[in-house]
């Protein structure tokens, strides 16, 4: 009788457990619905948290094939994702051809070039939302194909624009900027090919994005022997390679193997998108990204004209433009420093570093006839973009819930794009309104940038500390291969770091350190 009672109790307990699990595990779709986008996509994608498709692609068994996929994905990012930000080298070629001039009058050229660069950057920022939607609903292969077609159309327009059409120049550069994020977003899921190295792959993708600015520097290097139209044909062939390799090799559903721990807590109530948008942390991140990217894009867009205004002769200006174009792809050298600070210090330290670099950058651009100051300013621009993007996406990832991360990043990109429309006005202030200031004609805009960054410097502490005045928090665990290691990691982190809190309450919540 006692054995029978124990058997009935065990059977009853097993039935209860099955009924408890049934709602979540009743179908294959339900079993995979908890999977989130891997950390790499959350770092660069504006829609990475919107993944809703249940289907995933098993990892290839061959390690060599995985390495091949990663190598091709890296080539995609290098060739397409950040190419528009190498505008300075391309602008130098166009200036030598008299593009933007009215006969011998080239006074309007800076405004034309600033407008072209603005079109490219606006296209890059605004395309994150539509391509993120395609990635979530149609998969990496479809997203890569669409992005490649847009990029190829832009390259062909730029080829046709060598005949002198300004309209094709405007449309072509916008399409190149618009298509790049689609190609990059289709590679995000490749981080899952080697789950234990996802952080390294994330850093590598960021570096390749910056390295892509060397494409136009290559155009500049061969411009003495190869005409620009031929360069655009070569680039069109490279984009065609992206299109074909993505069509053949990219899966229709993302690779996935591991679960993320970002929703493991699950018990706390989740804030809505509107509530997140209204939080002081997010407002600060919007201002942080918008001001710094506007500042950096202004420098890149008018670099040649600004250097010329500082008292250097034409030969020196050409040399500095060449050096600047060569420096931009090496922004990744700052990754170890910013990565260490983001992982091991309070957020205010990273914000302080980026803001200080921004102030120093603008100050150095005010000093006339100083080669050391100009070289220092150029180095600040090269690593500054890496600092800004790394800090922004890391802090947004910690602050937001995975269910709204994509929309928050998309809104931020739209705000950054909106500040881009101010570029022509800022250029006009320097080249027209304050042209009589001579060596200091660009100083008013640089002083404006200094003031905006100093304002940012006063805000991180009140925006990122909790109600008790504490501002330190650590990143939550990201991926695990099974439930047991996940529990172990969470227990170790809790013992080491303390109770995890939400940014605006005392409710235990993953990702926030008390």
C-alpha positions in Angstrom: 0.0 0.0 0.0 2.8 2.4 0.8 4.5 1.6 -2.5 1.2 2.2 -4.4 0.7 5.5 -2.6 4.3 6.6 -3.6 3.7 5.5 -7.2 0.4 7.5 -7.4 2.1 10.5 -5.9 5.0 10.3 -8.4 2.6 9.9 -11.3 0.6 12.9 -10.1 3.7 15.0 -9.8 4.9 14.0 -13.3 1.4 14.9 -14.7 1.5 18.3 -13.1 5.0 19.0 -14.5 3.8 18.0 -18.0 0.8 20.2 -17.7 2.9 23.1 -16.5 5.3 22.7 -19.5 2.6 22.1 -22.1 1.8 25.7 -22.9 5.4 26.4 -23.6 6.5 23.2 -25.3 3.4 22.0 -27.1 4.7 22.7 -30.6 8.1 23.2 -32.4 7.2 26.9 -32.9 6.5 27.3 -29.2 9.8 25.5 -28.4 11.8 28.0 -30.5 9.8 31.1 -29.8 12.0 32.0 -26.8 15.1 32.3 -29.0 16.4 35.8 -29.4 18.8 37.4 -31.8 22.4 36.6 -30.9 24.5 39.3 -29.3 26.2 40.3 -32.5 23.0 41.4 -34.1 21.9 43.2 -31.0 25.1 45.2 -31.2 24.7 46.5 -34.7 21.1 45.9 -35.8 18.4 48.4 -35.2 15.7 45.6 -35.4 17.7 42.8 -33.8 15.1 42.2 -31.0 12.1 41.9 -33.3 12.9 38.3 -34.4 9.7 36.4 -34.5 10.3 33.6 -37.0 10.4 30.3 -35.2 12.5 28.5 -37.9 16.2 28.3 -37.5 19.0 26.6 -39.5 21.2 24.0 -37.8 24.8 24.8 -37.5 27.0 23.2 -40.3 28.9 20.1 -39.1 32.1 21.1 -40.9 34.3 23.6 -39.1 36.0 24.5 -42.3 32.6 25.4 -43.8 31.8 27.6 -40.8 35.1 29.4 -41.2 34.3 29.9 -44.9 30.9 31.4 -44.1 32.6 33.8 -41.6 35.2 34.8 -44.1 32.6 35.6 -46.7 30.4 37.4 -44.2 33.5 39.5 -43.2 34.0 40.4 -46.9 30.4 41.5 -47.1 30.7 43.9 -44.2 34.1 45.2 -45.4 32.9 45.9 -48.9 29.4 47.3 -48.2 28.6 48.3 -44.6 30.8 51.3 -43.9 31.9 52.4 -47.3 30.0 55.7 -47.4 32.0 56.9 -44.3 35.1 57.0 -46.5 33.6 59.9 -48.3 36.6 62.2 -47.7 38.8 60.2 -50.2 36.1 60.1 -52.8 35.4 63.9 -52.4 39.1 64.6 -53.1 38.8 62.8 -56.5 35.6 64.6 -57.3 37.1 67.9 -56.4 39.9 67.3 -58.8 37.4 66.7 -61.5 35.6 70.0 -60.8 32.4 68.3 -59.6 30.1 70.8 -57.8 31.7 73.8 -59.6 29.9 76.3 -61.8 32.6 76.7 -64.5 35.6 78.2 -62.7 33.6 79.2 -59.6 33.9 76.4 -57.0 32.6 78.4 -54.1 29.5 76.2 -53.9 31.4 72.9 -53.9 31.7 72.5 -50.1 27.9 72.7 -49.8 27.4 70.2 -52.7 29.8 67.8 -51.1 28.2 68.1 -47.7 24.8 67.4 -49.2 26.1 64.3 -51.0 27.7 62.9 -47.8 24.5 63.7 -45.9 22.4 61.7 -48.3 24.7 58.7 -47.9 24.7 58.8 -44.1 20.9 59.5 -43.9 20.4 56.5 -46.2 22.6 54.4 -43.9 20.7 55.3 -40.7 17.2 55.2 -42.1 17.5 51.7 -43.7 17.9 49.9 -40.4 14.2 49.6 -39.7 13.0 48.2 -43.1 16.0 45.8 -43.4 15.5 44.7 -39.8 11.9 43.9 -40.7 13.0 41.9 -43.7 15.5 40.0 -41.7 12.9 39.0 -39.1 10.2 38.1 -41.6 12.1 36.8 -44.7 15.5 35.7 -43.4 19.2 36.5 -44.1 19.2 35.3 -47.7 16.4 37.6 -48.8 17.7 40.5 -46.8 21.2 40.1 -48.4 19.8 39.9 -51.9 17.6 43.0 -51.5 20.5 45.0 -49.9 22.9 43.9 -52.6 20.4 45.0 -55.4 20.1 48.4 -53.7 23.9 48.7 -53.4 24.5 47.5 -57.0 22.0 50.1 -58.2 23.8 52.8 -56.3 27.2 51.7 -57.7 25.9 51.8 -61.3 24.4 55.2 -60.7 27.8 56.5 -59.4 29.4 55.0 -62.6 26.9 56.8 -64.8 27.4 60.0 -62.7 31.0 60.2 -63.9 29.5 61.6 -67.0 28.6 64.8 -65.1 25.1 64.2 -63.8 24.6 65.6 -60.3 21.2 64.0 -59.9 22.8 60.5 -60.5 25.5 61.4 -58.0 22.9 62.3 -55.3 20.8 59.2 -56.0 23.8 56.8 -56.3 25.4 57.8 -53.0 22.1 57.6 -51.2 21.5 54.1 -52.5 25.0 53.0 -51.5 24.3 54.2 -48.0 20.9 52.7 -47.9 21.9 49.2 -49.1 24.9 48.7 -46.8 23.0 48.0 -43.5 20.9 45.3 -45.3 24.0 43.4 -46.3 25.5 43.7 -42.8 22.4 42.7 -41.0 22.2 39.5 -43.0 25.5 38.5 -41.5 24.6 39.1 -37.8 23.5 35.5 -37.2 26.9 34.2 -38.2 28.0 34.9 -34.6 26.2 31.6 -33.7 28.6 29.6 -35.9 31.1 29.7 -33.0 29.0 30.5 -29.9 31.9 30.7 -27.5 33.5 33.4 -29.7 30.5 35.6 -30.2 32.1 38.5 -28.5 35.2 38.3 -30.7 33.0 38.1 -33.8 31.1 41.2 -32.6 34.3 43.2 -32.3 35.5 41.9 -35.7 32.4 43.0 -37.4 32.7 46.5 -35.9 36.3 46.7 -37.1 35.4 45.6 -40.6 32.7 48.2 -40.7 35.4 50.9 -40.0 37.9 49.2 -42.3 35.3 49.6 -45.2 36.1 53.3 -45.3 39.4 52.2 -47.1 37.4 51.4 -50.2 37.3 55.0 -51.4 40.9 55.4 -50.2 41.8 52.7 -52.6 40.0 54.6 -55.4 42.2 57.6 -54.5 45.4 55.5 -54.5 44.8 54.3 -58.0 43.2 57.5 -59.4 46.4 58.6 -61.1 46.3 55.6 -63.4 42.7 54.4 -63.3 39.8 56.6 -64.0 36.9 56.8 -61.6 34.4 55.1 -63.9 36.6 52.0 -64.0 36.8 52.0 -60.2 33.0 52.0 -60.0 32.8 49.1 -62.4 35.2 47.2 -60.1 33.1 48.0 -57.1 29.9 46.9 -59.0 31.6 43.6 -59.6 32.4 43.3 -55.8 28.7 44.0 -55.0 27.7 41.4 -57.5 29.9 38.9 -55.7 28.0 39.8 -52.5 24.7 39.2 -54.2 25.7 35.8 -55.7 27.4 34.5 -52.6 24.6 35.6 -50.3 22.0 34.0 -52.7 23.9 30.7 -52.7 25.4 30.4 -49.2 23.2 32.3 -46.9 20.4 30.3 -45.2 16.8 31.2 -45.5 16.6 31.2 -41.7 19.3 32.3 -39.3 21.8 29.9 -37.8 21.0 29.2 -34.1 22.2 26.8 -31.4 22.2 28.5 -28.1 19.6 30.3 -25.9 20.2 33.7 -24.6 19.8 34.4 -20.9 18.5 37.9 -21.5 14.9 36.8 -20.8 15.7 34.2 -18.1 14.4 36.3 -15.3 11.0 36.7 -16.9 9.3 37.4 -13.6 9.4 41.1 -13.5 6.9 43.2 -15.4 8.3 44.4 -18.8 8.1 48.1 -19.7 6.4 49.1 -22.9 8.1 50.7 -25.8 6.6 54.1 -24.9 7.8 53.7 -21.3 11.3 53.0 -22.4 11.4 55.9 -24.8 10.4 58.3 -22.0 13.1 57.0 -19.6 15.9 59.4 -18.9 18.6 56.8 -19.8 17.2 56.5 -23.3 16.8 60.2 -23.8 20.5 60.6 -22.8 21.5 57.9 -25.3 19.5 59.6 -28.0 21.3 62.9 -27.4 24.7 61.1 -27.0 24.4 59.4 -30.3 22.9 62.3 -32.2 25.4 64.9 -31.1 28.5 62.8 -31.5 27.6 61.4 -34.8 26.6 64.9 -36.1 30.0 66.2 -34.9 31.9 63.3 -36.5 30.0 63.5 -39.8 30.6 67.3 -40.0 34.3 66.8 -39.7 34.4 64.1 -42.3 32.1 66.0 -44.7 34.2 69.3 -44.6 37.6 68.0 -43.7 39.3 69.2 -46.9 37.8 72.7 -46.6 38.4 73.0 -42.9 42.1 72.0 -43.2 42.5 74.6 -46.0 41.0 77.3 -43.7 43.7 76.6 -41.0 46.5 78.2 -43.1 48.0 75.2 -44.9 48.9 75.4 -48.6 47.2 73.2 -51.2 50.0 70.6 -51.2 49.7 70.2 -47.4 46.0 70.0 -47.6 46.2 67.1 -50.2 48.7 65.3 -47.9 46.5 65.7 -44.9 43.4 64.5 -46.8 45.4 61.4 -47.9 46.5 60.7 -44.3 43.0 61.2 -43.0 41.6 58.8 -45.5 44.2 56.2 -44.5 43.6 56.7 -40.7 39.8 56.2 -40.8 39.9 52.4 -41.2 42.2 52.1 -38.2 39.6 53.1 -35.6 39.6 49.6 -34.3 42.8 50.3 -32.4 40.7 51.9 -29.7 38.5 48.8 -29.2 40.6 47.2 -26.4 40.4 50.4 -24.3 36.7 51.0 -24.8 35.9 47.3 -24.4 37.7 47.1 -21.1 36.0 50.2 -19.8 32.5 49.0 -20.9 33.1 45.6 -19.2 34.8 46.6 -16.0 33.8 50.2 -15.0 30.6 52.1 -14.4 28.9 53.5 -17.5 29.8 57.1 -16.5 33.5 56.3 -17.1 32.9 55.3 -20.7 30.6 58.3 -21.3 33.3 60.5 -19.8 36.0 59.1 -22.1 33.9 59.6 -25.3 32.8 63.1 -24.3 36.4 64.1 -23.4 37.6 62.8 -26.7 34.9 64.9 -28.5 35.9 68.1 -26.7 39.6 67.6 -27.4 38.8 66.8 -31.0 36.9 70.1 -31.6 39.5 72.1 -29.7 42.3 70.8 -31.8 40.5 71.8 -35.0 40.4 75.4 -33.9 44.2 75.8 -33.6 45.6 77.2 -36.9 48.9 76.3 -38.6 49.7 73.4 -36.2 50.5 70.1 -37.7 50.6 68.2 -34.4 47.2 69.6 -33.4 45.7 68.6 -36.8 47.2 65.1 -36.6 45.8 64.7 -33.1 42.4 65.8 -34.2 42.5 63.3 -37.1 43.3 60.5 -34.7 40.5 61.5 -32.4 38.0 61.2 -35.4 39.4 57.8 -36.4 38.9 56.2 -32.9 36.0 58.5 -31.9 33.4 56.8 -34.1 34.4 53.4 -32.7 34.1 54.7 -29.2 30.7 56.2 -29.9 29.1 53.2 -31.5 30.6 50.7 -29.0 29.3 52.7 -26.0 25.9 53.5 -27.5 25.0 49.9 -28.5 26.5 48.3 -25.3 24.5 50.7 -23.1 21.4 50.4 -25.1 21.7 46.6 -24.9 22.0 46.7 -21.1 19.3 49.3 -20.6 16.6 47.8 -22.8 14.5 44.6 -22.9 15.3 42.3 -25.9 11.6 42.6 -26.9 12.0 46.4 -27.6 15.8 46.7 -28.4 15.3 46.8 -32.1 12.7 49.5 -32.1 14.7 51.6 -29.6 17.8 51.3 -31.8 15.7 52.1 -34.9 14.3 55.2 -33.3 17.8 56.3 -32.3 19.1 55.8 -35.9 16.2 57.9 -37.2 17.1 60.7 -34.7 20.8 60.5 -35.8 19.6 60.8 -39.4 17.4 63.8 -38.6 20.4 65.6 -37.2 22.2 64.9 -40.5 20.0 67.4 -42.3 21.7 70.1 -40.3 25.0 69.5 -42.1 24.4 71.9 -45.0 23.5 74.7 -42.6 26.6 74.0 -40.5 28.8 74.1 -43.6 27.1 77.3 -44.8 27.9 78.9 -41.4 31.6 78.1 -41.9 32.0 78.8 -45.6 29.7 81.8 -46.0 28.5 83.4 -42.7 31.9 83.3 -41.0 34.1 83.2 -44.1 35.5 86.7 -43.2 37.0 85.1 -40.0 39.9 83.7 -42.1 41.8 81.1 -40.1 38.9 80.8 -37.6 36.0 80.6 -40.1 35.3 77.0 -38.8 35.8 77.9 -35.2 32.1 78.9 -34.4 30.8 75.5 -35.4 33.5 73.8 -33.5 32.7 75.9 -30.4 29.0 74.9 -30.9 30.1 71.2 -30.9 32.2 71.8 -27.8 29.2 73.3 -26.0 26.9 70.4 -26.9 29.4 67.8 -25.8 30.0 69.7 -22.5 26.3 69.5 -21.9 26.4 65.8 -22.5 29.3 65.6 -19.9 27.0 67.0 -17.2 24.3 64.4 -17.7 25.6 60.7 -17.4 25.6 60.6 -13.6 22.0 61.8 -12.9 20.8 59.8 -15.9 22.4 56.5 -15.1 22.5 56.3 -11.3 19.8 54.6 -9.3 17.7 56.2 -6.7 20.3 55.5 -4.0 23.0 57.2 -6.1 24.8 54.1 -7.3 25.7 54.0 -11.0 27.7 50.8 -11.4 26.2 47.8 -13.2 27.6 44.9 -15.1 26.5 43.1 -18.2 24.3 40.1 -17.7 25.2 36.7 -18.9 24.6 36.3 -22.6 24.5 32.7 -23.9 24.6 29.2 -22.5 24.3 25.8 -24.0 22.1 24.3 -21.4 19.9 25.1 -18.4 22.4 23.9 -15.8 25.3 26.1 -16.9 22.9 29.0 -17.2 21.8 28.6 -13.5 25.5 28.3 -12.5 26.4 31.5 -14.3 23.5 33.4 -12.8 24.3 32.2 -9.3 28.0 33.1 -9.7 27.1 36.6 -11.1 24.7 37.2 -8.3 27.2 36.2 -5.7 29.9 38.3 -7.3 28.0 41.4 -8.4 25.0 41.7 -6.1 21.3 42.0 -6.8 20.3 42.9 -10.3 18.0 45.9 -10.5 16.0 47.8 -13.2 17.2 51.3 -13.9 14.2 53.0 -12.3 13.0 50.8 -9.5 14.1 48.4 -6.9 12.6 45.5 -8.8 15.1 42.7 -9.4 15.7 42.6 -13.1 18.4 41.1 -15.2 21.2 43.3 -16.5 21.2 46.0 -13.7 23.6 46.0 -10.8 22.6 47.2 -7.4 
